[in-house]
Amino acid sequence: MQVKLKNKKKAQPKAKSKLIMGRRRFLKTTGLAFGAAVAASSLPGNLVRKAHAGEASPYPDAQKIKTICNYCSVGCGIIAEVQDGVWVRQEMDLAHPISRGGLCSKGASSREVSMSERRLKTPLKLVDGKWQKITWDTALDEIADNLKKIKKDSGPDSVFWMGTAKFNNEQAYMFRKMAALWGTNNVDHQARV
């Protein structure tokens, strides 16, 4: 005996309109809005304010000189502000055709290489876990003695001479000549690394 099942359509629940909000949802939303308003009222009043441009330069009498960064061969533009012969500040050159106002971290801090208050001005040597100042003559003599010992013990090819992007053409030539005088071809340039 077979039982026939009747095809009854189940009543579909009516879709709730997205505009209609239930009591529970209304209370949650209202509570959240109230909490946000209380939190916002506790913020200082000057948190959001109209922006004002600051002083263009703290050195209004400084001469602006367009120059290029000397860290690599890209040649990004820098505007150096010079007052009484001293490089006091720098800006990016927004009109420069290569960098268009951008500088890497080295270029942005190029003034600090020679003008920083934190820059070392004398050689230091680590003695018994503490840095001590030594003279330039002492530092150069110790470096030269150590290099001679390395060359004697391990040969001239045991040293790798690493150049710098700060060299001009003549300095790079002399650096290469120094490595050849040392007796090695182990020379490269830091911008390739």
Residue, then its C-alpha position, 0 to 999 in steps of 0.5 A: m500500500q502506497v501513501k500519497l503525500k500531498n504537496k503542501k506549500k509551506a507558508q513563507p515568512k514575510a520579509k521584514s522591511k529593513l526600515i522597521m526596527g525592533r525594540r531590542r535593536f532600537l535599544k542597542t543602537t540608542g545605547l551605542a549612540f549615547g555612549a559614543a556621544v558621552a565619549a566624544s564629549s570627554l575629548p578636549g575641545n581643541l582636538v579638531r580645529k582648523a589647520h593653520a600654516g606655521e612659520a615658513s622658516p625659523y631663519p627668515d634671513a637665510q639664503k636658499i640654495k638649490t643643491i642635490c643630495n650627495y648620497c647616491s647617483v639619483g641626485c634628488g633635489i634639496i633646498a639648503e638654507v644657509q645663514d652666515g655661512v652655516w647650513v641651518r635647515q633644509e627643505m625638499d625641492l618640490a620642483h626638482p625633475i627627478s625627486r619631485g619633492g621626495l627624499c629617502s631617509k638618508g637625504a632627509s637627514s643629510r644636514e645631520v651628518s655634519m651638523s648634529e649635536r649627537r655627532l661624534k667629534t672624536p674617535l672612541k675606543l671600547v676599553d673594559g666595556k666602556w667607550q673612551k675618547i682617544t686622539w686621531d693619531t692613536a686611532l689611525d695608528e691602531i687601525a693601520d697596525n691592525l690592517k698590516k697584521i691582517k694582511k701579513d696573516s691572511g693576505p691582501d685579498s682577505v680585506f674587502w674595500m667598500g666605497t661610498a656614494k659620498f665620493n666624488n669622481e676624484q675621491a673614488y679614483m683615489f680609493r681604487k688606487m689605495a686598494a690596488l696599492w694594498g694589493t687587491n681587487n676586492v673593491d665595490h660601492q655601497a650603493r650596489v648593495 
